[in-house]
Amino acid sequence: MIDRYTTPAMSEIWSREAKYRRWLEVELAVCEAWAEEGVIAQEDLRTIRERAAFDLARCDEIEAETRHDLAAFVRCVEESVDGGRGDPHPPTPSPYPDSVETRGGGAGRWIHFGLTSYDVIDTALGMMLCDSCAVLFESLGKLSSAIEGLKSGAGATPMIGRTHGIHAEPITFGHKLAGWLAELDRAETRLRFCADDVAVGKVSGAVGVHPHVSPEMERRICERLGLRPDLVSTQIVGRDRLASLLCVLAVLAGSLERIATELRSLQRTEIREVEEGFGAGQKGSSSMPHKRNPWSSETVCGLARLVRANAHAMLETIATWHERDLTNSSLERVILPDTFHAVDFMLNRLASIVSNLQVLPENMTKNLRLMGDLVFSEHLMNSLIAKGSSRDEAYRIAQRNAEKAWGGADFRACVESDAAVCERLSEEEIARVFDLEHHLRHAERD
């Protein structure tokens, strides 16, 4: 992800340095477990704890030869433990019953002992995914708080509700905001399920049958790292877990896009019921000085498309050849960090938009009254039905008066002069038809 759409919190998790630190945590946890088994001597374990480290430049140098990033990392860490490339510490006899004593190997030889690459990579990935979801929960909370603040300040404002972009019936601004909050709450529930689902690791070997590390030892290693072992793994953790997570993130991105799209629409010049904050010196256009574009909301909408595409790509990685192939590797290096970066950026950007949103209640009122109370036609129809008219008759009476209003007449005046209406409804009952407070009497529950 380009820096423009990253957040510091996600960068701390997905940088190469951070990923390698997680790899090292896994390697050290495995060494701890081998020491508990009596395979690694305590003296060697102390040396490993004190000296195990990595250097990215050295990793790059080794990878130029190995063409394998994890193998290069392992050699780099082994060198750090054994004191450099050509200066190993004295060898320590192996207490591992099935091993042959290695001459010339120091404590560094225990790094990556009994492991395959994805024992490290997928276990570290589980930790990174947990960290990333925790960041998203915090950012979700910020956005929800911003919407709650807007709702408490301007939520009671009446406005027109629209369907198909056309005036429908009155609502309150708070009703719209309550819908956003409920949707974000559902998104958090789904994400919490997936965050738990991906909190797994595996130390089950090259094809998942635990040829070196026992299931019990695997459990202890994973618990030490804040994970649980995948119930049945191959060389990798099942990618259905990651696909489910990215699909949930895609749905969340869709919800953020829905909010941003609504804000964009409400900012149109003809509507202008809200406005994004516009700072001193800000420019909306390089050629038109008057412009105030909803560019921040548009950015959210654009990134939502990227997240959806990434979810589709992740779905393609569920299927592998036999116990695994490498088709997931290159893809995940891109789409996993990019997706988390994008979603966290979208959450924070939208929280900033909402926190600085300018609400224009006068325009909300003006637009609500734009068609001369035409939006109360359903109340008229239902009132006529309640007084004995058939539904079809009541609909036709309301519609013929609406047609006059579409032609420029005042809807309420037309209704009050309609003989068919006056035969059935009293003046008080007609007034109730057009009573905005009566229409919105239950809106406070939002």
N, C-alpha and C positions, 0 to 999 in steps of 0.2 A: 504494500500500500504506500502511495506517495505521502510525504509528510503532511500535506495539506489536510488529509482526512484521517489523521491519527490522533490519539489522545495519549497523554503521558502515562496514564495508568495501564493502558493496553501495551504500550511500547515497553514498559518494564517487564511484561510477561513474555512478549513474543520476539524480543530482540535475540540475535544469535547468542550473545553473551548469556542472556537469561536462560535460553534453552539448554546451553551447555552446562550451566550451573545445575539445572534439574537433572541432566544426565549424570553429573558427578554425584548428586545426592542418591540416585538410584544405585550407582556402582558402590558407593560407601555403605548403603543399607545392605547390599548383598554381602559385602565383606563382613559386616557386623554379624549377619546371620551365619556365615561360614565359621566365624569365630565361635559363635554359640554352639555350633555343631562339633567344635574341636578340630576343624580342618585347618584353619588359619591360627597360627600361634599368636598369643597376646602381644608379643614383642613386635611381630610383623604388623598386627592391627594398629598398634600405637604409631608405628612408622607411617602407615598408610594415612591414618587420621591427621598426623602432623604435616605430611608433605604432599598429599594428593592435591593437585592443581592442574590447570590447563592454561595454555597461551594460544590465542586464536591465530596469531601469525605462525606459530610452530605447527598448529593443526593444519593450516593451509599448506605449509611446506610439505608435510607428510602426505596430505591428501593428493598433492600433485603426483605422488608416486603410487599411492594405494588406490586412488580414484574411488574411495569409500570414506565418507565423512565420519562415521562412527568408529571404524577401524583406526582412522587417523587420530581421533580423539583418545581412544584407548591407549595407543602407543605414547601419545603426548603425556597422558596422566601417568603411565608406567614410568616414563623418563623422569617425571617430577618426583616420583617416589624413590627411584633408584639413583637420583643425583645427577642426571644428565645423560646425554646420548651414549657416551663411552665410558662412564664412570659408575657402574652399578655398585651397590652395596654388597657385602658378602652374602653368599647364598644361605638360605635357611632350609634345612631338611623339611620335606612335606610330611605331615602326619596323615594326609588323605590316604586311606588304605589301598585304593586302586591306582595310585599315581606312581610314577617313576621319579626318583629324585632328580631334580634339574640342576645341572652344574652351571654356575655362572649367573643364575637368576636371583634377583633380590626380592624384597617384599612386593615390588611392583608387579611381579608375575601373577599375583592374585587378583589384580584388576581385571574384571570381566570374566572371572573364572566360572565356568559352567553355563555361560550365557550365550544367547544369540543376540544380534543387533536389536531386534524389536522387543526383546525383553526390556531393554533400556529405553528405546525410543517410545514405545507405546505406554510404558509405565510413567515416564516423564510427561508424556502428552496428557495422560489422565490428570496429573497434577496441574498442568498448565490450563486445561479446560476448566477444572474446578476454580482456579484463580480467576479465569476470564469471566465465568458466570457470576462470581462474587462481585466483580467490577460492574457487570451489567445490572445486577440487582440494585447496587448503589445508584447507578445512573437512572434506572427506572424510578427509584424513589424520588430523585430530584425532579424528574419530569412530572410525576404525579403531584408532588408538593406544589410545583409551579401552577399546575392546572387548578388545584384546590384553592390556591391563593387568588387566582383570577376569578374563580367561581364565587368565592366569598365576597369579592369586591363588586363584580358586575353580573353575578348570576341571576339576579331577579329581573333583569332588563327584558321586557317583551321584545320579540322580533318575529319576523315571518319565517315559518318553516317552508322548505321548498322540496318538491319532488320533481324529478326530471328537469330541474333547473327552473321550474315554474312555481309561482306562489301556491302554497297548499293551505295550511292553517297556522295560526299563531302558536309559537312556542316561547320559551324563555331561553336566553343565552346559557343559563345554568343547566337547562335540560340537555343542550348540545354538549356541554362540558362534562356532564355526568355520564353521558354515553362514552366519551373518551376515557374517563377514569375506569369505568366498568370493563372496557376492552383491554386496557393496560393491566388491570387486575387479573383478567383471564390469561393474558400473556405471561405474567409472572408465575401463575400456577403451572402452566405448561412448561415454562423454563425450569422451574424447580424440579419437576419430575425428570427432565432430561439431564439436569446438572447432577442429580443422583445417579442416573443411569450411566453416565460416562465416567463416574468416579471409580474407575477400575484400572488395574494393572495386570501384567502377566509376567511370570518368570518361569514359563513352562517349556522353554527350549525351542528348537528349530521347527518342530511340527506340533508342539503342544502336548506331548505325552510325558513331560517331566523326567527326561532321562538322567538329569544331573541334580536338579533342584526338586526336592519333594514337594507335594502339594501343601503340606503343613509348613514347610520352610517358606514357600511362596506366600502363604497367608501372613506369616510374621513379617516378611519383607514389605508387603503391601500395607499392612496395618501401620508399620513404622513410618510409612510415607503418606498416611492419611487416606488410603484407598482400600478397596477390597479386591481380591483376585477375580478375574473374569471366570465365570462358572466353567465354561469350556472354550478354550482358545485354540487357535492353530498356531502358526508362527506370529500371528497378529491378533489383536482384539477385534471382534466382529465389527465390521464397518456399518452395520445397521444402526449401531448406537450413534455414530457420528452423523449418519444421514438423518436420523430422527432429530437430532439436535439442530442441524442446519435448517431443516424444514420448519422447526419451531421458530428459529431466528428469522426465517423468511416471512413467516406469518406475522411476527412482531414488526418486521420492517414494513410489511403491508399495512399494519395498523398505524404506524408512524406516517406512512405515505398518505393514508386516509385523512389524518389530522392535518398534515401539511397541505394537502390538496384543498381541504375545506378553507383553510386560512388564505390560500391563494385566491380562491373564488370570492371570498368575502372582501378581499382587497381590490377587486376590480373597480375601475373608476365609476361604473354605473351603479355599483352597490355600495362600496366603501363603508362597510360597517366596522371593520377593524383595519389596523395598519401595523406592519412591522416597525419596530423602533428604527429611527433614522438619525444617525449621529451627525454632529457638526463636522462639516468637511467631507461627509460621505457623498459619493457620486453614484447615481443610478444608471447613468449612461455616459459614454465618452462623447456623444454628439448632441444629446438632448438634456439640457440642464434641469428641466422640470421633472425628470423621471424619478419615481420612487418605486422600484420594482420589488416584488416579493422573492428576491433571489435566495434568501436563506431557506425559505420553505421549498423552493425549487431544487435546491441542493439535496435536501432530504429525499425528495421524490426520485431524483436521479440515482442516488445510492441504493434506494430500495430495489431498483432493477438489477443492480449488481449482486445484491444479496440473493435475490431469487434465482439468478443464473448460477450462483455458487451452490445453492441447494440442489439444483438439478444436476450439476456436475458431481456432487457428493453422492447422489443416488446412484450414479453410474459406477461407483467404486465398491458397492456392496458385493457384487459378484467378482470372484477371483478364480484363477486357475488352481484347482486342488487346494493345498494348504496355504498358498498365497502366491501372488506374483508382484511385480513392482509397479503396476499401473496406478496404484493409489499414491505412491510416494511423491512423485513430482507434482501431482495435482494438489495434494494436501499441503505441501510447502507454500503454496500460493493461497488457496481458498480459505484455509483455516484462519491464519492471521488476518487476512484481508476482511473476512466476514466479521470477525470480532471487532476489528478496528472500525469498520464501516458502521456497524450497529451501535457501538458505543459513541461514535461521533454523532450519529443521527439523534440518539437520545439526548446528548448534551446540547446539540445545536437546537433541537426543538424546545428543550427546557429554557434555553436562552431566549428564543423567540417568544415563548409564552410569557416569560417573566417581564419582558419589555414590550408586550403587545399594547397598542393603543386601541381602546374600545370607544366607538363613536355612537353612543346611545341615541343621539338626535337622528342620525341617519337610519338606525334600526327602526325608530318610530315612523320616520318618513316613508320608508319602504313598506312597513307593515300596513300603512294606510294608503298605499299607492293606488289600489284598485277600489277605493271607496267601500270598504267592508265587504267586498266580494267574497273574501275568504271565510265568511260565516254561512255560506250556502248550505253546508251540511246541517248546521243547526236549524236552519229554516226547514229543510226537508224533514228532519226528524221531528220537529215540532208539529208539522202538518200531519205526519203519520200518527203521532200521539193523539191528535184531535180527530182521527177517524179517516183520513185520506188513505187511499192505497199507496203503496210505495211508488208505483209507476206514476200515479197522478202527482204525488208530492215532488217526485224528481222532475217531472215536466214543468211544474210551476216554478220551482227554484231555477231550473235551467233557462227558461225563457227570460227570466229577469236577469240572469247572469249574462245572457247574450246581449241584452241592452247595455249592460255595464262594459262588456268588451268593446261595444261600439262607442263608448264615451260617456254614457249616462251614469248617474250615481246609483249604485246597487240598492242601498238602503231606501233611498227615495222611491225607487221603482217598486220595491217590496211593499212599502207603506201605502202605495196607491193602487196596489193590485187587488181587485175585488175578491178574487178567489182566496187570497191570503186573509183579507179583512173579515171575510165570512167565518173563518175558522179560528183566527187568533185575535186576542184582545191587544190593546196598545201596550199593556204591561208585558204580555207574552212576546210581542214583537221586539220590545226593548230588550227582553232577556236573550233573544236570538243574537243580538249584536253586543252583548255584554262581555267584554274582554276578560274582566276579572272572573266572571263565572266560567268562561272557557278555560282559564288557567288555574282554577281553584285547587287542582291536585298537583300542580307543578312543584309545589314546595317539597314534596316527598323526594324529589331528585336532589 
